[in-house]
Amino acid sequence: MSKADATDLLLVEDVPSLANVYREFLKKAGFDVTHVSLGSDALNHIRTHLPKLVILDLQLPDMAGLDILRTLQSEDLPTAAVVITAHGSINTAVEAMQAGAADFIVKPFAAERLIVTVRNALERQRLRTLVNRFQDDMGRSRFHGFIGSSPLMQPIYRIIENAASSKATVFITGESGTGKEVCAEAIHRASPRRAKPFVAINCGAIPRDLIESEIFGHVKGAFTGATADRDGAASRADGGTLFLDELCEMDLNLQTKLLRFLQTGSFTRVGGSKVEKVDIRIVCATNRNPQVEVEEGRFREDLYYRLHVIPIHLPPLRDRDDDVIEIARALLQQYAKEEGRAFDGFSPDVEAIIKAYPWPGNVRQLQNVIRNVVVLNEGAQVMPDMLPPPLTPGLSALRPAIRPSTPIPTVTMVGDSTSPASLGPLWRIEKDAIERAISACDGNIPRAAALLEVAPSTIYRKKQAWDEMVARGN
């Protein structure tokens, strides 16, 4: 084991001669060892340096080794412990293991016994850490404003968590309503800048002749209506995060100034001459394809590569499995409380409708639908007749997926003939079956998906793939 790979251990042993022997055993095996002889010194070292593993004598001058083990356990400190003692007994071993020890060695012991025990304890600790991390990554249903436990969202939570401490620019893409501003705020709230301002600017909602002033500010008299000096978003976000939403809507001339600002951290207000410098973290977003915008000359290529350091793509709601129900329930609870309503859930029919609907407007559309229901209705449960358009017209079409008693059109999956001449590529047979189902359901894809027992998102993805094949001439 090289020095760079060495693992730091803490040896707690009050007999100097034994401590020297154990240290030599461990150092020859490649471990870095710190030795203390008192329990109080051991606790101080653990709390300030947190070794990978503690080798602990149970009989110490100032306290029992078991008390140290119990402290590690009660404070949930992520370090392993191996107990060594000359006072071995089954009862002592059981007590030590109950207090969190990974293993137990009775003095005297050979070097090989010590090294094998230490390595086994370290490996178990490593595996335990990996399992805990996996459970954290795959089990989160809420994360800094996000709601949803689907597998698609777990890597996004992890990227946000890892990127938050950096100053690197984050570029968020995704359809309208997928939560790009929520993502930007999550990055800010998980970062060391959380106590400083989070300032958001929608580049598509501000007139082109005012956007530069909104970002960089202006001085009095810079243009008609500039009656006083005004700070821009960059100044207001100093020390914090500046979120530039719908960035691809920005004028090319302003893109040049933004690039210079990103490179230097300094800017000049509109109509001013004084150069100002700020410390901000840039997060930007767009619902367009930024590479297409670059190829078609609407977005500077050098600015794109300057901003595209940590990309995050937010999936549409239709691809997030049962997240739509988790989000809908949370919104219903929130809005019912705000509006003084008694709603506490959805009927099974309504949950089926919510899950089947493709939500082209994503989370924002879902928010509007739930708010509409809560404001305009009363009751304990949300019922189908409370749903607003466009969900209301789809109730009859979606009913087969909800009430099997309703007649369902028969969909022939393949041709009547099974001769070789009637067969073809699997994708073409699948395409034919899906198109027949959609036609039988009068174009209602969620209902067709229910008949075929697949998710609506599956049909949307396959249709997109087939359209691309046609465009390529296949």
N, C-alpha and C positions, 0 to 999 in steps of 0.2 A: 504494500500500500504506500503510495507516494505521500509526501507532505501535503500536497494540495488536496488529496483525498482523505486525509486523516480526520477522524471523528473525535470531538472533544468529550472527555469523560470526567466525572467528578468522583474522586475516591475519598470516602469519609472513614478514616481509621485512626484511632487514638494511640496505637502502638507504633512508634517510629520505625522499628526494625521491620515489622510486617508491612508497613506502608511502603518502605523502600523496595522490598521484594516484589510486591504487587505492581508497583510502578514500573519496575524493570520488565516484568512479564508483559505488561500492556504496551510499553514503548517499543519492545522488540516486535510486537505484532502490528505496529504502525499507528497506535492510538496516541492522541495528545491527552495527557493526564494532569489534572489539577488536584492537589491533595490538601485537605483540611482535617483537623483532628477534633473539632468541636461541632456539635449539632447546630448551634447558632450561626457559626461561620458557614456551614453548609447551606442553611436556608438563605442567608444573605447572597451567597454565590448563585444559588439556583434562581433567585428572583431577579438578579441583575444580569446573569449571563446565560441561563437556561441551557445546561449541557444536554447532549443527546441521551446520556445515560448516567445514573448515579449508582456507584458501588458502595453499599452502605453497611457498616458494622452496626449491629443492634445494640451493643453496649457502649455508650459514650459517656464521657465525664459529666456533661451538663444536661443531657436529656436522653430519652430512649429513642432508638432508631425508628421504632414503630410510630412515634409522634411525627417524625419527618415524613414517613410514608403517608400518614393520614393527612398531613398538610398538602402534599402533592395531590392527593385525591380530592380533598375538599376545594382546593383552588383550581382544580382541573388543569394543572400544568402539563403540557405535552412532552413529558420526558419519561423514559423507562427507568426502572430501579431493579437492581439485583442485590439481595441481602446476603451478607457473609457474617457468620458468627461461630464462636466456639461453643455456644450453648444450644446446640441443635436438639430439637425434639419435634415430634409430629405436631404438637400443639402450637409450638412457636412457628413452624412452617405454615400451618393453616392460617394463623393469625396474620402473618406477614403477607400471604397471598391475598387474604381478604382486604388488607389495607392497601393493596395495589401493586405489590411486588411482582415482577415478571418471572423471577426464579429465586432459588434458595440454595446456598452452598454452605456446607459445614467445614470449618477449619479442622485440620490442615487439608489443603488441596493442591494438586499439581497445576503447573502453568497451563497445560492443555485444557484442563477442566474449566479454568477461569476464562480462557480465550473463547472456547466453544460456547459457554454460557452467555458471555457478553455479546458475541456475534448473533446468537439466536434471539436474544432479547432485542437487539437493535433491528433485526429483520422483522420481528413481530410488530415493533413500534412503527416501522416504515409502512408495513401493510395496513396497519390500523389507520395511519394518516391518510393513505390513499383511499381507503374505504370511506372515511369521513368526508374527504373531499368529493368523492363521487356522489355520496348521498346529498351533500350540499348542492352540487351542481345539478343533479337530476331531480331533486325534490322541492325546489323552490317554486311556490305558487304566487308569491308577491316579491317585488324587487324595486324599491325606490320609485313607486308610482305605477309600475307595471303590474298587471294581474294576468296570471296564466301559468300553468304548469306543463304545457305541452313540450315535447322534445325539441321542437323548433326554437323555443324561446330560451332554453337553458344555456346554449352556447353564447347567445347574445348577452345574457346576464353576466356570464364569465368574462366576455370581452370588455364590457363596461367596467367590471370590477378591476380587471388588470390594467385597463387604459386610464382609469380615473386619476391615478397618482402622477401620471406623466403630463407634460405640457404639449405633447404631440397633438396635431390637428386631427379631429375626427370628422369623417365624411359619411353622413347618414343618407341612405336612399330607401325608397319604398313608396308605395301608392299613397295617395291622399287619404288621410284619416288613420294611418297605421300607427301613429304615435311617435312621430319624429321629434316633436318638441318634448314629449315625455322622456324620450331617450336622452336628449341633450340635458335636460334637468337632472336625470339620473346620474349622468357622468359628473355633473357639477356637484350634486349632493354627496356622491361617493368620494369626492376629491378633497385634497387639503385646502381647496379654495372655497369650501362650502359656506364659510362665514362671510365671504365677500359677495358682491352682487352677481346675479345671473340676469343678463340683459338680452332680450330677444328682439330681433328685427326681421320682419317679413319683407324680403326684397321685392316680392311680386305685388304687394299691397300699397306701396308708396310710389307716387309719381316719379318718373326718372329724373326730373329736374330738382327733386327734393331729397333723393336717397343719399347723395353724398353728404348733405347737411345732417341728415338723420344719423349717419354713421360717425362722421368726424366733427360735427358741430359747425357753427358759423360765428362770425363777429358781427357786431352791429353795423348795419348799412351794407352788408354783403349783397343783398338783393332786396327787391320790394317786399316789405313785410318783415324784414329782419330788424326789428326795433331794439334789440338788445343782444348781447353775447349769449350764446346758448351752447351748452355741452352736448356733444353727440354721444351715441351709444358706446363708442370706444372709451371715452373719458369716464362715463358712468360705470363701466364694467372694470375699471382699473383694479387689479388684484383678483378679479373673479373670472367669469366666463362670458364671452360674447357669442351668441347663437345667431347665425345668419341663415334664416329659413328661405326656401325657394331661391337658392343662390343662382341657379341658371337663368333667372329672370333679370339678372343684373346687367346693365349696359356695359358694352365692351370698354368704353373709356374709363369707367369706374373700376372695372376689373383690373386695369393697369395700376391704378392707385392702390387698390386693395393688395395686389401682389407686392408692391413696394412697402406697404405697411407691414405685411407679414414678414418680409425679409429684414426690416429694420426695427419694427416695433414703434416707429415714430410717424407722425402725420402733421399736417397743417390744416387748420380749420378753413372752411370756405370763406374767402375774402380776407384771410389773415396771412401773416408772414412768419409768425413764431412757430418753431418746430416743437411739438410736444411728444413726450414718450410715455408709454404706458406698459404695464405688465398684465397681459390678458391671455386666456386660453381660448382659441377659436374652435367652435364646433359649427359645422354647416350642414345643410340638408337640401335635398331636391326630390321632387316626385318624377322628374324626367330621367332619362338615361344620359348621364354626363358624358359618356364616351361618344354617343351619337351627337350631342351638342358640340363637342370638340371637332368631330369629323365634318360637321356642317358649318363650322366657322362661327358659331354663336357663343362659344366659350373658349377662353384662352387655354391652350394646351399647357403652357408653363404654370399657369395658375392651378389648373386641374392637378398636375403632379405635385405642386406645392401643398395642396390641401388634402390630397388623397393619401394620407399617411396611414390612418387606421380606418378602414372602411367597415361600416355596419349596414347590413341590409335587413330591413324589417319586413317580415312576411305578411301577406294579406290575411285578414281575419278568417277567410274561408279555408285557409290551409292550416289553421292552428287547432284542429281537432275540437276538443270540448272546451277550449279556452273561451269560446263565445258564451257558453252557459255560465262559466265562472265570472266572466266580466259582467254579464247581464244581471246575475244575482247581486253582485257587489253594487252595481249602479242602482238597482231597485231599492236596496237597503239605504243607500245614500240619499237618493231623491225622495223616497218616502219620508225619511226623517226631516229633510229640508222643507218638504211641502206639507208636513203634518198629516200624512196618510197612514193607513194601517196595513198596507201591503207587506206580506212576509214571504212571498214566493210566487212561482208560476204553476199553472196547471200543467199536467203531462202533455196535453195537446199543444200548449204554447211553447213548451221547451222543444218539442219536436219541430214546430214551425221555425223557431229561432235557429235550430241546428241545421235545418234543411235549406234555409234561405242563404244565398251566396254573399250577401253584404258587400255590394260594390263600393259603398262609401266607408267600409271598414268600421273601426271602433267609433269614429265620429258619428256615423249614421246610426249605430247601435245606441249611442248616448242620446241622440235626438228621439229615437223611437221610445226608449224607456222613459225619458222625460215627458213625452207626449202622453203616454199611458198613465203615468202617475198624476199629472196635472188634470187630465180630463176625466178620470174615473175614480171610483172608490170601491173598496172591498178588501178581502183578506188575500185573495189570490188573483193574479192576472189571468183573465179568460180570453179565448180566441176573439170574441167579438169586441174586445177592448183594443185590439191591435190596429194601428193606423195603416193607410196605404204606404208603401206598396205591398205590405204583408197581407192586408185584408183581401185583395183580389185573388191572392194565391191560396186562400184557405181551402176552396173546393178542390183545387188541383193537388194540394198537399194531403188531403184527407186520406187517400189510400195508404200513405205511410203511417197514418195515425190510427185509423179505424179499419182493420182488415175486412170488415163486413161490407165495405163499399166495393162495388165491382171494379176490377182492374183490367184494362185492355190486355189482350193476349199479345205478346211480342215474340215473333218467331226469331230465334237467335241465329239460325243458319238456314240455308236453302233446304227445300224439301228433298232434293236429290243428294245422295251421298256418293255419287260416282266420282272418280278422279277428276273428270272434266269440270265438275262443279266446285272443286276445292280451290283454294288460293292461299296467299300468304296470311299468316295468323293476324297480322295487324289489320289487313283488309276485312277479314271476317269480323274482327272486333269492332272496326269502324262501322261496318254495315249494321251490326247489332245495336250499337249505340245510336246511330242515326234513326233506326227503326223505332227505338224506344222514345227518342225525342219527338219524332213525328207522331207516335201514338199518344203522346202526352201534350199535343198541340204546342210544342216548342218549350214546354216547361222543364228546364234541365233539373231542378231539384226533385221534381216528381219522377222524372226518368231515372235519376240516380237511385231513388228509393226503390223503384221497380227492379233495377239491376243489382240492388244491394251493394252499391259502392257510394263513396262520398261524392258530393257534387264537384268538389275540387278536382277529383280524378278525371271527370268528364271534361272540365274546363282545360286541364293540362293536356289531355290527349287531343282535344280539338285544336289547341294552339300548335301542338307538334304536327298534326296533319296539315294545318294551314301553311306551316313553314315548309313542309315537304312539297306542297303544291307550288309555293313561291319559288322553290329551287328547281322546279320542273321535274320532280321525281314522280 
